[in-house]
Amino acid sequence: MAKSIPMVSRALLASLRQVVGEDGVVSDPGALTVYECDAYTLEKWVPSAVVLPRSTEETAAVVRLLSDAGLPFLPRGAGTNLSGGTYARDGAVMIALTRMNRILSVDARNRRAVVQAGVVNLHLTRRTQPLGLHYAPDPSSQSSCTIGGNVAENSGGPHTLKYGVTTNHVLAIEVVLPDGRIVHLGRSTEDPPGYDLRGLFIGSEGTFGLVTTVTVRLTPLPQAARTLLAIYDDVADATRTVSTITARGILPAALEMMDALIIESVEKAFHMGFPLDAAAILIIELDGLAPGLDAQAERVMAICREHHARDVRLARDEAERAGLWQARKKAIGAVGRITPSFCTQDGVIPRSRLPQVLAEIAAIGTRYGLRVANVFHAGDGNLHPILLFDEREPEQVQRVMNASHDILKACVDAGGTLTGEHGIGIEKIAMMPLLFSPVDLEVMGRLRQVFNPRGLCNPGKVLPDGHEPVPGVRKVQGI
């Protein structure tokens, strides 16, 4: 059952409507339940209200009203976040930026675009493709997630193996600080002098303030691409293929893996013709200049066969290539075909440890009596184990949470980390001491206090209790 607290006062709701219009404030209890969680569904809390501004100025005015009232608040994009980053703890007021969905300018000559935070990731690439450009970070939720949310989580995606994550493609951001001030971090030019506050803000999960406008770097479309499908009877053979490809100096644009449970889900959803008796498949994409690309594809196919691929083949045409990527990017959603509930984890390990860690994940699933599916960015070791369960059964939910802890601990023990792109949110707070010392956490807390001294902006995220500002306390000690 979702938790809630009493709604904000009528007077404050009226003031908010004066800023954003009558249709820009959601306060009906039934309508608010739509916002009770993001894609991490194990924790739910109904916000006191949802406000939908259309501009940076409106956002700043909303934040000032909430700050003056001492009410906690948080930003929200499309709600595709997978770690509870937009969970309205204590019934915080939610500021949804989805109406800020305009592409403000595209500068093809300088390969830049300026967009509002609510622009859908894929819409930007569709807008710039006719110019021979695209926005490189491509999360699996690309067709619905927003640029502002990508900035908050420093999102990645399949093609960031070669092209980098969000922070590598953001030049500048316009931000509303938790007291309502508007500031600009970074510049539209390359490598500005001074402290990189832009980079500091990216990945802060909405705890430093609200990103409202983003200046992004656009990347030229590759001249050509070759997409391969390799099919394996053994998961370990597939993982060894991954590390061999990179060890031999080949950098694919993307290198993705799906295991048997994911293959089953995708087949039920999309009928791709994947063999249901396969243990794993790899989707490998190479791109760049057309000359030499076929020879590189032959090298990769030889490596796949060297590691006992049952079959390896090139996509015949653009339609087949698009079909493979549709299957991969919608694979997690397709898991709903085989289970009533699922929880997607996110850890990172060295590529060379893939066989051992995947075996450990399978053992953890067995220990807790859970099925675990795997679809992930194999090329950069970003794992996404998916725990299958029924959230209507509290005992199963507890087993999922325990198994998640053990999986992430296995990633850290293997020399990895707690998240590659989903963030800490509320889900992984208790696990932060696995990775960071008390001094590390104290420094992070002090840093947050510089931006968010009263703790009103997205409280209860990222840092364990005792390492974050207390909501509503104005004076910060020791800063």
N, C-alpha and C positions, 0 to 999 in steps of 0.2 A: 504494500500500500504506500502510495506517495505521501510524503509529509508536506505540510503547509503551515503557514503562520497567517495571522490576520492581514488583510489587505492594507495598503497604504491609505492615508487619509483622503477623504473626498476633496479637501482643499488642494492637496498636492496633485491628485489626479487631474483636477481642473487646471492647475498651473502647467502640468505636462501637456495637456491637450492644447493649451494656448500656444505652445511651442511647435508641436508636431501635427496639430489638427485632430479633429474628433476621431478619425479613423486610424490615428497613429498610436493609440493607447489601447491595449487589451487588458481588461480587468475582470471580465466575466469568468467565474470559477471553472465552468466547463471548457471554455476556450483556452484557459491557461494550462490545462492538462496536456495540451499538445506540446508544451515546452518543458515538461517535467523531467526530461532526460535527453541526452544526445544518443549516439550510436552505442555508447556503453550503457546498457539497460539495467545493470545490476543495482544501481543506486538511482533513486528518483526523489525529487523535491519540487513541488510546484512553486514557481516564482510568485511574488506578491503582485506583480504587474509586468507587462511587456510593453516597451516603448519602441517605436519604429521611426527613427529620424530619416531625413532624406539628404542631409548635408552635414559637413563638418561643423558648421555654425549651430545647427539644430542639436547635434550630438553634444557639443560643448555646453549649450544652454541646459540640456537635460542633465548632464553630469553635475553642473553647478547646483541645480535644484536638489538633486539627491544628496550631494555632498553637504549642502547647507542643512539638510534635514537629518544628516548623520546616518543615512540608510545605505547598506551595502548594495552593490550593483555589479553587473558583469556583462561583457560583450558576447554576442552570439552571431554566428554566420549561418551556414546551412544545417548545422547540427550533425555533421558527419563525423565529428570527433569521436575517437574510440577509447578515451581514457577518463571521461567525465569532466572534461575541461569546461563544459557549459552546464554543469550541474548547479542549480540555484541554491546553494547552501544557505540555510536559515531563511529561505524564502526571499533571497536577494532579488532586487528589481533587475530584469533582463533588458538590455539594450540590443535589439536585433537590427543588424545593419543590412539586411537583405534588400531594402528599398534603395540603398545607395549602390545602384547597379549599372552606372554609366561608365563607358570607356571615354574618358575626357579628351584624350589626344593620342595619336599614333604618329611617331616621327620615324619613318622608314629609313631616312638617310642616316640618322644617328642611332638607329636600332633601339628605340625607346618607346615606351607607352606610359601614359598616366591613367590610372584607373581608380575608381572608388572601391572601397573594401568589399562591397557586396557583389562585385562582378564574378560570375562563375568562371572558373579556371578555363574550361574548354571553350567558352565563348570568346575569350581573348585570342586563343590560337585560331579559331575559325575566322575571326575578324582580320588577322594578320597573314593568313596563309596566301591569299591572292598577291601579297607583296613579297612572297618568298621567305617569310619569317614565321616564327612561332615562339610561344612561351614554353621553355623547356621542362620545368618541373611538372610532372604528370601523375599525381596520385591516382590510385585506382578509383577513387570517387570523383574523378576529374569532371564528369558530366554534371555534378551537382555542387561540389565544394567550392568555396569562394576564396578569392585572393587574400582577403583579410584574414580568414581562418588559416590559410597556408602560411602566412607570415607569423601568426601566433604560435603555430606548431612547428615551424621550419620544416614544412612537409617535403617529402621526397617523391618516390614513384619509380616505376620500372626503368625509365630512361635516365634517371639521375646517376646510374652507374658510370656513365660517360660524361654527362653534362652537369652534374652537381645538384644540390638541393636548393631550397628557396633562397637561402641567404646568398648564394652565388649569383642570383638573378634579380636582386632587389637593390636599386641604387639609392633610393630615398623613400622616406615615409612621412606622412603628416599624421600627427598623433594628438589625441585629447588626453591630457594628464588627469589623474583622479581628482584634481581640484577644479577642472574645467578649463585650464589653460590650453591653448593650441600651440604646439611646437613642431618644428621641422627637423628631422634627423637625416643626415646624409645629404648628398647633392646629386644632381642629374649628371654631373661629370664623373669621370673615373678617378678613383683613388684620391679623395679629398684629404687634406691634412687634418690633424687633430684626432681626438679619441673617437673610436668607431662606436658611437652611441646607437647608430642604426643597427649594427650587428648585435649589439647587446640586447636591443629590444626584440629582435627577431628570435622566436622560440621562447619568449617569456610567458606564453600561454595566457595572455590577457591579464597578468598580474601587475604590469607596470602602467597600463593605460589602454586606450582604445585606438587602434589603427583605423584611420578613416580614408586615406588616399595613399596610393602606392605608385612609385615610379619604378618600372621594371625594365630589365634588359631583355631585348628580343634577340633570338638566335636564328641565323640563316637555316632554312630547311636543307637537309642533306641532299646532295645531288642524286644519290641512289641508296637503296637499302636492300638487304637480303635477310629474309626471315626463315629460320630453320626450326623444324620440329624433330626432336629426338625422343625415342620411346625406349624405356628400360624395364627389365624384369627385376631389378634390384635397386633400391634407393641409394645404397652406398656407391654403386657404379655411377649413378647420376651425379652425386655430390663430388666424387673424385674427378669427373669430367669438368666440373666448374673450376676447381682449383688448378687443373692442368691447363685449361684454356688461358687463364690469366698468367700462369707461371711461364708460359711460352711467349709472352709479350703481345698477346692479342687482347684488345680492349673492346668488347662488344658494346653497342649502345644499350643493350638490355640483355639480361640473362636470368630467366625466371623458371621456377620449378613448381610443379603441382604433383601431389601424391595420389594414391588410389582413391581415397575418399573424395578428393576434389574432382578427380576425373569423373567419378560417378555422378557428382552433383552437376558438373558442367554438361555432361551428356544428357541428363534429364532435362536440363534447361534449354540447351542450344543445339543438341544433336550434331555435334561436330565430327562424329566418326572416330573419336578417340577409343582405343581398345580398352574395354573394361577389365581385362585381365592384366593390364600393365601396372607395375609398382610405382612408376613415376614417369613424368615427361618433362623435358626442358624446352622452353621457347627461347631461342637465341636470335638476337637481331644484330646485324652488322650494318653500319652505314658510313657514308663518306663519299669520296670521289669515286665515280664509276670504274675507272681503270684500276685494276688490282683487286676489286671487291669480290669477283668470282673466285680468284685464286685464294683469297682469305677464307671464303666460305668453304672451299675444298679442304683447307687445313683444319677448320673447325669440325667438318664432317669426319675427317680422318681421326681426330681426337675422340669424337663420340664413339666411333667404331672400336677404337683402341680400348675404350672402357666398356665394351660389350653392349652398346646400344643395339636393341633388336632391329630398329629401323631408324633412319635419319633421312630427312628430305627437305627440300626447299619449298616454300609456298609458291604455287604455280603463278599466281597473279596477285594484283592488289586486293581483289575481293577475298581471296583466301587469307592473305596477310591480315586484312581487317578483321576477318572472322576469328583468327587466332587471338588477336588482341582483345576483341570483344569478350571471348571466353575467359581470358586471363583477368581482365579488369572487372568483370562482373562475377568472378568466381566466388568471392566471399558471399555476395548476396545469394548466389545459387545454392549455398549450403542449406538454406531454408527448405530445399527440396527433400532433405534427408534427416532433418532434426527440427523440433519445435523451437529451440533456443540455441544460441551459440555465443561464445565469448572469444574475441580475437586478441591474441597476445602480440607483443612487439618487443623483441630483443635482438641484440646484434652480437655476433661472434666473429672471430677470424675465419675466413673461408676454409682454411685448412682443418678446422675443427668441426666442419659440418657433419661428417659421418658419426663422430662420437656424440655430439650434442643431439642430433636427431634420434639416435638410439636411446639416449637418456630421456628425451621427451616421450618416446614411445613407452619406456619403462614407467615413467611418472603417470602416464595415462592408465596403464595397467594397474598400478598401485592404487589409484583412486577410482577404478572402475569406470573410466571415461573414454569415449572414443576421441581421438585427436586427429584432425585433418591438417595438412600443411600446404600452404601456397605462399611463396615468398620470393624476395629479391635475392636469389642465390648468389649473384655476382658480387654483391657487397656484404654478404653475410647477414642481411636483415631478415630475421625469421618472423613468421606470422603463424604460430601454432593456433589452431581454432579448436576450442573445447566444446564438444557437443553435449547438450543436456536439456532439461526441462525446467525453466525458471519457476514453474508453478510448484515445484517440490523444493522446499527450503533446504533439505538435507543435500540435494544435488548442488544447489547454489554454493553451499559451504565447501563441498568437495572441489568445485570449480575454482573457488578462491584459493584454497590450499594448494591445488595443483598449479595454479598460476604463479604463486609465490615460488614453488619449487622449480618451475621452468625458468623463471627469471634469475633465480639463484644459480642455476646450472649455467646460464649465459654469462653471468658475472664471473663464476668460478673458471670458465673457459677463457677468460681474458676479454670478455665483452662488456656490454652495458645494458641498462634497463629499457632503453627505447631508442629506436632509430628515427621514428617519424610520428608516432602517435602521441607522444608527450607523457608527462607524469600525471597530470590532472589530479583526480582524487584516488584513482585506482592504485597507483604505485607509491604513494606517499610513505607508507610504512616500510617500503623496501629501499628508500633512499640511503639509509645508513649502511646498506650492503655495499654501496659504491662510494659514499662520501664520508669523511671523518667529521666529528663534531665541529672542528674548526672550519672545514669546508662549508658546512651548513650554516654556521654562524655568519660567515662572510656573505653567503648568498642572502641571508635574512637582512643583513645590514644594507646590502645593495638594493634589495626590494624597498626598504624604508626610504631610500633617497627618492624613488619615484612615487611611492605609495605609502606615505608615512602614517596615515590613519588606518590602513588596512581595509579600506572600503571597496577597493576594486578587485573583484574575483577572489574573495577570501577563501581560505581553506584549500588552496590548490598548491601543488608542487612541493612545498616545504612542510615537514612535520611540525606539529604543534610545538611552540617554544622557539621556533626559528622564523616566525613571520609576525608582522605588526598586528596588534590587537585592534579589531574594528572599532572605530570611533575615537580612539585615543589620539589627541592632536600632537602632543609633544613627544619627540623621539629621543630617548636617552642614548648617549654615546656616539652620536653622529656629528 
